[in-house]
Amino acid sequence: AMARAHSGHFDSAVNYLQRAVKSNGLNPAYHSNLGEVLGAAGQFAPARDAFAQALSLQPDHPGHLANLGTAYLHLGQWPEAVAALQRAAEINPDNATVFARLGVAQQESNVYPAAVEAYQTAIRLGIRDAQTSYNLGTVLTRMDDLEAAVGAFRQALEMDAGYAPAYRSL
């Protein structure tokens, strides 16, 4: 199933994984893999359900929590995304990607100080993408901390000199 998914054949991958789940519904990896493939195919509601099932079988698994939180992000379910990603960050405090996604969920929830902290943690942990620095700058702008926002936008441009949103915000 995963080989089919990696080659872009999501329908057959989903089919294989659904058969795997049907044959052994107590295997959290089958549910998690199904969620990953569904998410890659843009089917975020079924992906969310698959990750929730994986989590019910393997509570407090940071990967399942992070994936569930990401599905919630794609569905615009901000409070649920915050809750899942915060729990994933508590369990695995060294995962920069989780903190970057947590920042997005908090930003969308208008919890700006927490979003700043999450983005700064992601950057401190080594995430190196222009989007995270840009997001930090956007939140800092909304908090009227323009000097810090300019620094974040410049950091985004250091990572990607062609990142147009950072130029517009500067």
Secondary structure as UniProt FT lines:
FT   HELIX           2..6
FT   TURN            7..8
FT   HELIX           10..23
FT   TURN            25..26
FT   HELIX           28..40
FT   TURN            41..42
FT   HELIX           44..57
FT   TURN            59..60
FT   HELIX           62..75
FT   HELIX           78..91
FT   TURN            93..94
FT   HELIX           96..108
FT   TURN            109..110
FT   HELIX           112..124
FT   TURN            125..126
FT   HELIX           130..142
FT   TURN            143..144
FT   HELIX           146..159
FT   TURN            161..162
FT   HELIX           164..169
//
